[in-house]
Amino acid sequence: MTGGYQVYRAALPEVCAADPARMVFTADADGRCEVFTWDAVSRRARQVTRRPRGTLHGAIDRDAYVWWFDEDEHGHGQWRFQPFGGGTDLPGLTGVPAGLPRGLAVSDHGTVALAVGEGGATTVHVGPRGGAARTVVRTGGHATLTGITPGGGLLALGGADGVTVLTSEGTVRAVLPGGERSGRLWPLGFAPAGPDDELLLVRERHDRYVVESWRPGTGTVTHDWCAFDTEITARWDADGRSVLVRQDRHGRSALHRARLDDRTLTPVPTPAGTLLDAATRRGGDLHYLWTDTGHPPRLRSSRGTPLPPLPTVAGPVPGTHHDLWTPGPDGPVHTLLSLPVPPTAPAAPPGSPTGAEPPAAPAVFLVHGGPADHDRDAYDGVVHSLVASGFAVARVNYRGSTGYGPRWRRAQGRGVGLAQVDDLASVRADLIARRLIRPGAVGLWGTSWGGYLVLLALGTRPDLWQAGVAVKPVADCAAAHRTTTPALRALDERLFGGTPDEVPERYARSSPIRYAAAVRAPLLVAAATRDAKCPPGQVRGYLAALRAAGVRHEAMWLDSGHDGYDGGDHVAVLRRAVVFLDRELRGPARRPQTPRSARSGEHRTAERLTERRRSHAEGHHPQRPARG
């Protein structure tokens, strides 16, 4: 390939530990996400995978073997690998049944550990690279393999109730409790050096997030001096004694280096915005992936190391970008607001008043998914396209969002979904009062959990919204619970306090289908026929309820799963949604011409529209299953 690469996965390229010049990343290949190698010395890339539906999960081990997850349209598959320079594809371990990917770890000596989701259980297999698999443990529920020691002797398995450390033979060495009572706990991998097999952890404790570590024989150490008021993730530096900590706070990122032996915490200077990933490489070279709303992601090296080039937008990102805080019952609600540059007004006729403000723009509330997620000061192709088309875009970090501390994440107000709708309504009223958006021309657009909130807002606050776009949404909470994945059933039960049979009134009160007949705004629903997280059956039931009530709506069906990797699907949804919103919010009046920069943004929408379960580096820990 020539030119730049659109890196889909919002994380740094994976780097071979023995040769940091050899890297693996996922990027665009003719409209699909595929795995590539990158040689920083020769500055050459090689496409590794060519799958009809694309490939997202990729990695590289110490011996420079390239790994990827070969999955079907339902997300089930197996890990495979090949040499860095190319060659025959081989299964990571033989005898492993197809399943969902729940972790890959490779030791310094080629011992491979794979975790596979099968039904409601997780099974861990171990063996030599490419050799026969040996089953180590099978555990009920959703669990994630998060690391193997350099020598291959210990594994770390994270789950909703804490962390289990076990030997490669399956013997449990330690159980580190987590959960609501003792504070949720996330494992972040074993130290890459040293004789102690030390495991890095983050615990939620007393409304803060604290770095912990565990060693065989000495147990867990809580580093109280390394605590933060909002969510963090962390990773070991190569020396195995210092840790790079990234904090998500109020829609932006801060980076710190913690030295465990010295008990020191030092800020690492980075530009204001969002760090999608950061890692210290050999010799202290810091690599990081940086972005803000006005600039697409850029790979940077503090030492000038060559990294895969990323594309640039054709022309500047349009509009102006602002922070807005709206009073709320549990604290102020933060909104990232992007405003279009108003068109140049024609000369006023003689005798007309001067100094009049330009008319406020129609607005689209771009509602994030999760629910354990937040909107960031980061480039988004959907925001780019909407602002360039003349819309104001509001991204609201409603109650339940991450990045504002545990209390904000737990705040539920009137109940699941309803508190979030209240926050959207409050921000709408605030923006109108400040004359920043046009009354009577406000729409909603969300994907997955964000799509659920769109449907719920349209039904429970029908007078406030003039259009809605819901992509792969939850439309019927009880029906979705019955047919979704085991991990998401468990998430629902935590949110609602039980199953639909145990607390039916809670599911009904928060379910969009209950309010379908009250919807007044025209609605576009885009759903996927193979969606396991937000199953198609419950969407069809909601569409039937709209038809029965005579609600004006459109349906768009994609032949994909929830996390589609085909860029063509995402561009198709983007184009149809922008045309729909343009028609409903602006009508037949003269519209500004879409600049080339907006059209280029169409090809950078996969990150927003898929709402992927991201890596540790983005703050989505494996114990937080999310619809997206």
N, C-alpha and C positions, 0 to 999 in steps of 0.2 A: 504494500500500500504506500501511497505517497501523501504528503501533507500532514495535517494534524489528525488526532484521534479524539473522538468523543468518548471520554472515559465514563461509563455508565455507573459503575460502582463507586459510591462516594467514599472512597478510601484510597490510601496510598497504594502503589503497586507492591505486591508481595516481593520480598527480596530474599535471595538465597543467602543463608547465613555464612557459608564458606566463601562466597564470591558475591559481594553486594552489587557488582556491576550487572548481575543477571537478575532480571525481574519478570514478574507476571502481572498482567492487568487485564481487565475486561473493558471492551470498547465496541464501538459501532462497526459493523461489517455489513454493508448493503442493507441497512435498516434493521439489523438484528444485533443483539448483544452477544459477543463471542470473546473467547479467551485468546490473548496474545502473549508472546514473549517479547522482552526488550533487552537488548544488550547495550549498556550505557557506554561501552568502549567503542564499538563499531557504529552505534546509534542506528541500529537496524531492528525492525520489528518483524515478527513472524506470526501469522495467524495459526493457532493451534486447532481450534474447534470450528466445525462447519455443520451445525445442526439446524434442521429446518425451522425449529421454533426458538433457536438461540440458546445461549449458555450464560449463566451468571456466576456460579460459584467456581472460583479458580484459586490455586495456591501453588507454591513452590517449596520444596523441602531443602534441607542442608546440602544434599548431593545434587541439587539442580534438576531434579525430576519435576515435571509440570503436572499438576493435578487439576481435575475438573469433575463436576458432578453431572453425569449423563442421565438426565431425567426425562420422563414422558410428560404428556400434557397435563397430567394430574399431580406432577411434582415428585413422583416416585422414580427411583433409579438407583445407580451405583456409582461409586467413585472410580475413576480411571486415571492412568498416568502414562507419560511418555518422556523420553530424554529431552533436555532443553533444546538441543539442536534438531529434534525431530526423530521420528522412528515409529515403531509399532505401538499401537495403543494396547495397554494391558489393564485388567481389573486390579484395583488396589489390593484386594484380598479375594481369593477364590472361595466360593461356597457361601457368600453373603447374599441373602435374598434382597430383592429390590425393596426399597422403603424410602422414607423421607430423610433428608440430610440433617443430622443432629450433632455433627462434629467430626472433624478430622484432625489427627495429631500424628506427627512423625518424629521419632527420636533422632538423635545425632547418629545412631548406628543403624537406621533403616527399619526400626520396629514401628509398625503402623497400627494405630488404633482408630476404629471407625464406630460411630454411634448411628444407629438406624432406627427411625420411628416406624413401628408396625402397629396399626390399630391404635389402641390406647396405651401402648407400652414402648419402651426404649431398650434396645439391645446393643451392648458394646462388644465388638469383636477385635481381636488382636492377632498379629502374625507378621512375618517378614514381608517386606514390600514385594507384592506380586505373588506371595505364597498362600498357603492354605490358612483359612481363618479359624480361630479358636474363640468360642463364645466365653466372654469373661463374666458378664452379669446381664440380667434382664430385670428391668424395674418398671413398675406400673407408672403411668402418667408421662408427662412431658419432662424430659431431662436433656441436658446438653453437655457433651464432652468438651471441656475447655482447655485441656492441656495434658502433656506427657512430659515427664522429666527427661533431661538430656540423655541419661542412660537407659531410659525406657522402663524403669522399675515401678513408677507410680503414675496413676491417672487421676484426674479431677473431673467429677461429674456434678453439675449444678442442677438443682431442681427447685420447685416452689418452697420446699421445706428446709432448704439449706444446701450444703455441699458435702459430698462424700468423696473421700480420698481412698483409693483402693490400689492394690498391687496389680501388676499385669497378669497375675494368676487368679484375680478375683477376690482376694482377701481384703476385707475392709480394714484400713489403717486408722481412719478417723471419720467421725461424723460431726460436722460443724453446723449447729442448728441455725436456721433462718426463719423466715415467716414473720407474721404480724407480731407475735408475742416477743420474740427475741431480737427483732430487727431484721429486715430482709438482707440477704447476703448474696454477693455475686463473686464467683471466682474469675480471675483474669489471667491465669497462666502461671507456670512454674518459671523460676529464674533460669536464664539461659547459661549461667556459669556458676561455678562454686560447688562445694561438696554437700551442701545442706538440703538440696531439693526443696527450696523455699517456694511456697505458693502465695501469690498476690491476691488480695481480696478487697472488696469495698462493702462496707456495712452501713445501712441506714440506722442511725442511732440518735435518739433525743433530737429529732427534727434536723439532723445534720447527716452528712455523708463522710465516713471516716475510713481511712486506709488501714487495713489490717494485713498481717502476714502469718503464715503457719509453717512450722518446721516439724519433721518427725522428731520425737523425743522431747521437744520443748513446747510444742503446742502453739496456740494462737497468741499473737502480740497485737494489741490495739495501739496504733500510733495516734494518740489523741492530739498531738501537735499538728497533724496533717488532716484537718477536718474542714468541711465546706458547707455553706448554707444551701447550695443547690446541687443538682446532679453532677456527678463526675464519672469519668472512666480513667483508666490508668494502664500503663504498660511498662515492662521492665526495660531499662537501658541494657546495652550489651554487657556491661560490667557485672550485672546481677546484683548490684547494691544500691543503685539509684533508680528512681521511678519517674517517668514523665506523666504528669497528671493534667488532663484536660477538663475544664469546668464549663458546663453550659449554664449561662446566667443571662436572663432577660433577653433571649434571642440572639446572644452573641457568645463568643468563646474567650476563655482565658487559659493560658498555659503556664504550668509550674513544674519545677524539677525538685523532687523530694529525695534527699539523701538519708537513707534509713539509719545508717551508722552514726551520722553527725546530727541527726534530728534537725535538719535545716530544710526550709521550704523557700525556694527562690523563684520569683516570677521570670518567665521567659518572654522577652519582647516579641510581639507579633502585631501585624496591622489589625486595626479594628475591623470586625466582621466575624466570620465563622470559619473555624478550623474543622474541616470534615475529617481530618486524620492528621497525626503527627507522630514521628518516630525519630529517635536518635540512632544514627548509623555509625559505622566504624570511624574512629578518630574524632568523635564528637560532632560529626556533620548532622545537622538537623534537617530532616525532610518534612515538609508539611504541605497539605492541600488546602488552599485558602480561597475564600470567595466572600463577596458581599452582594447586596441586592443589585448593585450597578455593574458588577464584574463577574463573568463566568469563572468557574474554578481554575486556579493556576497552581501547578506543581512548583514548589520552590525548594531550593537547597541553600543552607547557610554557607556552604563551601563551594558553590558553583558546580556541583556534580550534575552531569547531563541526565535529564529525566525525560520520560515520554512527552512530546509536545502536545498540548491541548489546543483545540481550535479557538479562534476568537470570533466574536460576533461581528458581522459586517456593519460597522458603524457603531456609534455609542449607544449604550442602553438608554432608552428614552425615559423621560419623566424625572420627577424629584421624589425623594424618599425620606420619610419622617417617622418619628416615634410619637405615639399618642397614648395617654393614660386616662382611663375613664373610671370614675368612682364606682365601687361595687360593694355588696354586702360583706364579702370576705377579703376585701382589699381591692386596690386599683387593678383594672384589666388593661393589659398591654396590647397595643395594636401596632403592627408594622404597616404604614400607609404609603402607597405609591400613587402619585398624582400625575396625570398627563400634563404636558406643557400645553396651555390653552392656545388655540389657533389665533393667528394674528387677526385682530378685528378690523373690519373695513373702516374707512374714515367716517366719522360721525357727521350727519347732515348739519347744516348751519342751524344754530339755535337749540341743539339738543344738549342735554346735561353732559358734563365731562366727569371723568374720574370714576365712572361706574365699574363695578367689579365684573369680570367675565363670568358667564354662567357656570355654575358648578357642573361637574361631569357626572354622567351616570356611573354607578358603582357596582362592583362585583365583590362580594365577600367570598374569598377563597378559603374554605374551611378545612383545616388540617385533620388528618386521620389519627389513628393510634389505637385506643385513646391515649396511651402513654407516649406522647410525642409533643413537639411544639414547632411552630414556625420560626425560622431563623432569618437573620440578616444575611441571606445567601441568594445567589442567582437562581432564578426559576424561569424556565422558558414560557410557562403559562402567564406569569406576571408580565414578562417582557411583551408577549403578544397582545395581551389585554391593554396594557398601558399604551403601547404603540397604536392600538386601534381606537384610542380615545376614552378608555374607561379608567376610573379610579379603582384601585385594588386594595382591599382591607384584609389583612391576615391577622386574625384575633387569637391570642393565646388565652383562651377561656379557662375557667376553672377545670382542673383535671390535667392541664398541660404540664409537661416537665419543664425544667429550667427556672422554676420559681419557688422551689422548696417543697418538702413533704406535705405541709399543711395545705398549700394551694393544690397539690395533686390530689389530695384526699377530699377536698371540698366538693360536696355534692348538692348543696342547697335543697331544692324541692325533689331531687331524685335524679337517677341516671338519665342523662341527655337533657333534662329540663333545665338544670342549672346552666348548662352550656348555651342553650337557646336563649335564656334570660340574658346572658352576657353578650351574645350577638345582637340582641335587641337593644341593649343599653348602649353599645358602641354605635349602632346605627343612629339612635337618637342623638348621641353626642356629635357625630360627624355632621348630621343635618343642622343641629343648633349652631355649629361653628361654620356653617355654609361651605363645607368642604366637598359635599356630595349633593346630588340633585334629589330632592324629595320626589317620590313617585317613580323613580327609575333606579331601584336597588334590587340586585339579583344575588343568588347564592350558587356556589359551585363547590362540591366536595367529592372526594373519592373514599370509598370504603367506609370507615367510621365517620369520616367527614361527609360522605354521601348520606349516611344515616341521619346526621344532624340537619342536613339540608331538608330531608323529607319531614323530620320532626318539626322543624321550624316552620315550614310551609303549612303544616297542618294545625299547629298549636297557636301560631301567630299569623294567620292568613292575611291580615290587613297590612302587614309591614313590607311584604315582598312582592315584586312584580315579575319575577322569573326564577326558575331553579334548574340546576343541572346536578344530577346525582349519578355518579359513576361507581358501578359495582357496590351498591349500598346494602346495608342491613335495612330491610323494610318491614319485617315482622320478627320481633325479638324472640318470641317463643318458637316459631317455626325455624328460625335460623339456629337456635340452640339445639333443636332436635337433629339437624342435618349437617352441622358444621363439624370442624375437626375436634378431637378430644381436648386439645390445648385451649381452644377458644370456648368450648363448653365450660371448662374450669374457670376461664376468665370471666365469663358471664355470671357464673355462680358466685364469684367473689364480688363482682360489681353489684349484683342484685340481692345478694345474701341468701341464695338458694337456687333451686331449679324452678322451672315454670310450674311444676306440680306443687312445689312447696310454697312459693310466693307468687301465685298467678296474678294478683292485682298489681304487683310491682312491674312485671313484664308488660302487662296490658297498658298501664299508665304511661310507660316510656316507649311504646311501640308505635311507629309511624302509621301502620295499617289501621289503627284505631281512629285516626284523624284524617284518613284519606278523603272522605266525603267533604271535609271542610276546606280542602285545598282550593284556592282561587287562582293562584298564579299559574301560567302555563309552565309545563315541566318537561324536561328531557331526561330520560332514564337510559343510561348505557350499562348493560350487564353482560356477563360472560357465561356461556353455556357450560363451561367446565370449572366453574368457580367453587372451590371447596370451602373457602372461608366465609363468603357471602353467597350461599347457594342459590342457583337460579330459580328453584321452586318457590321460595318465599318472595322473590321479586315478581314472578308471574302472578302470585296471589295478590300482591299490592297493585299491579297493573290492572287486574280484573276489578279490584275495588274502585280504582279511578274510572274505569269504563262504566261501571254500574252507576257511579255518581255523576257521570257526564262531565268529568274534569278534563280540560284540554291538555293533552300530553302527547309526547312522541317517545317511541322506544327504539333503541339501537342495540343489537345483539352482536357480540364478538365471539368468535370460535376460539376461545382461549381460556386459561385459568385466571385466578385472581392476580397472579404476578406474571403477566405476560412480558416476554422479552422481545417481541416483534415491534420495532419502532413504527411500522406502518399502522398498526392498530392505534397507537397513541396519537399519531398525527391525524388519523381519521377522526378520533374523538375530539381532539383540539379544534379542528376545522369546523366540525358540525356544531360544537358547543359555542364557538365564537360567533358563527353565523346566527345561531338561535338567540343568543343574548343580544346581539346587535339588533335583530328584528324586534325582539320583545321590549328592550329597554330604550331603544332610540327611534324605532319606527321608521317610516319612509323618508324622514328628513335627510338632508344632505349629510353624508358621513365623511370624516377625514380619510384620505387614502392611506392604506397600510404601508408603512415604509419597508424597505428591504430588510432592515434589522429585525422587524417583527416576524417577517417570513422566515428568516434564518432561525429565529427562536423556536419555530415549530419543530425543528429537528433536535431540540434539546429538551423535550418534554418527558422523556421516559422516567427521569428521576422523580418528577412530581406525580405523574399519573399512575405509576405503579405503586408508589408508596411502599417500597421494599422494606422488609425486615432488615435493618442495616447492621453493620458490624459493631463490635464493642466500641470502636473508635468513634461511633456516632452516638453512643449513649444508650443504645437498645440492647440491654443485657438479655441473655437467653432465658431468664426466668420471667420475662415480660412478653408472653405471646401477644401479638397484635394483629388485628385484621388489616391494619395499614391505613 
